[in-house]
Amino acid sequence: MARGLGASELADLYEKYAPTVHGRARTLLGRDSDAWDAVQEVFCRLLQAGGAFRAEARPMTYIFRVTTHVCLNMLRSRALKDVPAQALAEAEEAGADPQEVEARNLLRVLARELDDRALQIATLHFVDALTQEEIVEVVGLSRKTVGRELEKVRVRARELALEPRS
């Protein structure tokens, strides 16, 4: 059994990656307080994962994946609680990028509609603007599978009249 991360190891990772995790979480969640909650959850998971984290060839890939999952779970939880859209809109910072806000709103609605894999692919495509080839590298699926999942997302978004403008 692999040992967990030590305190100094975790502190080094936090110092190096916390700003990146916070930025990613802020982009996905839209609120600074939620982003800091996500940072805490991500580093708790790193502490628990220890050995799995060390086995990753590129630590940032692992941290990026964990951050995305934590944030999507938070979005899904928020969607299930059915937080009123106006309350969320009021929480958005003035001057936020309209495309970023539109993509985040799309994810909030799709969080109720999609499974985890499809939601992750939607996030990587609509929020992070990754190509299908880049998505393949992040999620470890075939190009064909990513394409099919992305098409399902687009169809569902069109059904809900939510597909963001490209």
MOVENSUL-V323352 format. One record per backbone hydrogen bond with DSSP energy under -0.5 kcal/mol. NH is the residue of the N-H (numbers start at 1). CO is the residue of the C=O. Records with the same first field share a line. If there is no record, write none. Layout:
NH=CO ; CO
This chain:
5=47
10=6
11=7
12=8
13=9
14=10
15=11
16=12
17=13
18=14
21=17
22=18
23=19
24=20
25=21
26=22
27=23
28=24
29=25
30=26
35=31
36=32
37=33
38=34
39=35
40=36
41=37
42=38
43=39
44=40
45=41
46=42
47=43
48=44
49=45
50=46
52=49
54=50
55=51
56=52 ; 53
59=57
61=58
62=58
63=59
64=60
65=61
66=62
67=63
68=64
69=65
70=66
71=67
72=68
73=69
74=70
75=71
76=72
77=73
78=74
79=75
80=76
81=77
82=78 ; 79
83=78
88=84
89=85
90=86
91=87
92=88 ; 89
96=93
101=97
102=98
103=99
104=100
105=101
106=102
107=103
108=104
109=105
110=106
111=107
112=109
113=110
114=110
119=115
120=116
121=117
122=118
123=119
124=120
125=121
126=122
127=122 ; 123
128=123
129=125
130=124
135=131
136=132
137=133
138=134
139=135
140=136
146=142
147=143
148=144
149=145
150=146
151=147
152=148
153=149
154=150
155=151
156=152
157=153
158=154
159=155
160=156
161=158
162=157
163=157
